[in-house]
Amino acid sequence: MDTRSLPGTGPGPVIIEKPVESPLSAEERGRRTASPAFGTAMTEHMVSAVWSEDRGWHDAELLPYAPLLLDPATVGLHYGQSVFEGLKAFRSPAGEVSVFRAEAHARRFRSSARRLMMPEMPEELFLAAVDSLVGHDQAWIPDDPGMSLYLRPLLFASERTLALRPARAYRFVLLAFVTEGYFGPDQRPVRVWITDEYTRAAAGGTGAAKCAGNYAGSLLAQEEARERGCDQVVWLDPVERKWVEEMGGMNLFFVRGSGADARLVTPPLTGSLLAGVTRDALLRLAPELGIPAEEAPVSVADWREGCASGEITEVFACGTAARVSPVNEVATSTGSWTIGDGRTGEVTLRLSEALTSLQRGELPDPHGWMRPVPPSGRAGGA
Ligand SMILES: Cc1ncc(COP(=O)(O)O)c(C=O)c1O
């Protein structure tokens, strides 16, 4: 039996709501969310819940956003038992707010927790937390269609111990901040660095989990990319250093051919990549737009030669934070090359438009991916 699984004694998906006494005015919210740097324009509330061996999940509450008081021996800080998610809420032209693929993120949050020997949060509780926070703080989402509310669920080992074993107490928090695209509002094409020195993850490791350590381990390679004049690092497979895996915190897609012959290829989930929710959405949306899409390995040599011969016409990255983000230049330790004519390609634009239109509620949602969240009674303030 999985000793980390829920004993079933939790409170169910009930969030006790204790919102702030006086919400900020619309003017003050506007001031705080004008051109925010990613991850800084926090809203007024957070959801907190705790898990203990004897009580399971309990004390699920919506609270005013505030610092956490942590014991220096909080074990998650030491050994990295910490997993998180990233998902977004969007405002439609009619003003309604919906969260994109909240259920898929709830499932991935559980699977990341399982890999790190942490208690799996029931999907209903995850969704209740999202509904509560988005219900209260949705007035923070500006009318600007390029802006959205990024939701950050985090689960970490909160037991006060330095014993190296699965912790016996955990804390969940859910925060939200207002954001535009990760690379700014206009999604300019990015230049990438393929590192042959560092790897992100190996099969059997934690690459398929969204755990904190994966991101700490990526920073040095990201810095190497920055020193080479690149925006992002591209990871290769850890064994042969030959196959393209993903880019920074995003999955990669290659467009082979053009016009009516264009087709998409994305590297398969080998166990060391993160199974992106956006990646999955695009694999399903593209064929609906008449663009065949498949999962197949792409080598660096293939990438370089495909661009030289004109067979690879476009490359883009995708993820919740970055949306669809064109890649136009590639640098490696042995040379660099340009993709297509260096400008954002037609397929990238079509997919980007299809995804963002769906997320903003401008298109029908046949997959049921948007989770509408009505404002809570006290949402918004003046
Ligand atoms: C390493 C990594 N790959 C890919 C992605 C894209 O995943 P998603 O589309 O679910 O945001 C992310 C972001 O969560 C990531 O951190």
Ligand as a Chemical Component Dictionary entry (heavy atoms), coordinates in Angstrom:
data_LIG
# 
_chem_comp.id                   LIG 
_chem_comp.type                 NON-POLYMER 
_chem_comp.pdbx_formal_charge   0 
_chem_comp.three_letter_code    LIG 
# 
loop_
_chem_comp_atom.comp_id 
_chem_comp_atom.atom_id 
_chem_comp_atom.alt_atom_id 
_chem_comp_atom.type_symbol 
_chem_comp_atom.charge 
_chem_comp_atom.model_Cartn_x 
_chem_comp_atom.model_Cartn_y 
_chem_comp_atom.model_Cartn_z 
_chem_comp_atom.pdbx_ordinal 
LIG C1 C1 C 0 10.184 21.691 -17.756 1  
LIG C2 C2 C 0 8.876  22.114 -18.341 2  
LIG N1 N1 N 0 8.534  21.649 -19.557 3  
LIG C3 C3 C 0 7.373  21.996 -20.130 4  
LIG C4 C4 C 0 6.484  22.830 -19.500 5  
LIG C5 C5 C 0 5.192  23.198 -20.157 6  
LIG O1 O1 O 0 4.121  22.618 -19.446 7  
LIG P1 P1 P 0 2.679  23.267 -19.430 8  
LIG O2 O2 O 0 2.251  23.378 -20.836 9  
LIG O3 O3 O 0 1.846  22.286 -18.666 10 
LIG O4 O4 O 0 2.790  24.578 -18.750 11 
LIG C6 C6 C 0 6.802  23.347 -18.241 12 
LIG C7 C7 C 0 5.878  24.245 -17.533 13 
LIG O5 O5 O 0 5.123  23.803 -16.710 14 
LIG C8 C8 C 0 8.022  22.973 -17.646 15 
LIG O6 O6 O 0 8.366  23.445 -16.443 16 
# 
loop_
_chem_comp_bond.comp_id 
_chem_comp_bond.atom_id_1 
_chem_comp_bond.atom_id_2 
_chem_comp_bond.value_order 
_chem_comp_bond.pdbx_ordinal 
LIG C1 C2 SING 1  
LIG C2 N1 SING 2  
LIG C2 C8 DOUB 3  
LIG N1 C3 DOUB 4  
LIG C3 C4 SING 5  
LIG C4 C5 SING 6  
LIG C4 C6 DOUB 7  
LIG C5 O1 SING 8  
LIG O1 P1 SING 9  
LIG P1 O2 DOUB 10 
LIG P1 O3 SING 11 
LIG P1 O4 SING 12 
LIG C6 C7 SING 13 
LIG C6 C8 SING 14 
LIG C7 O5 DOUB 15 
LIG C8 O6 SING 16 
# 
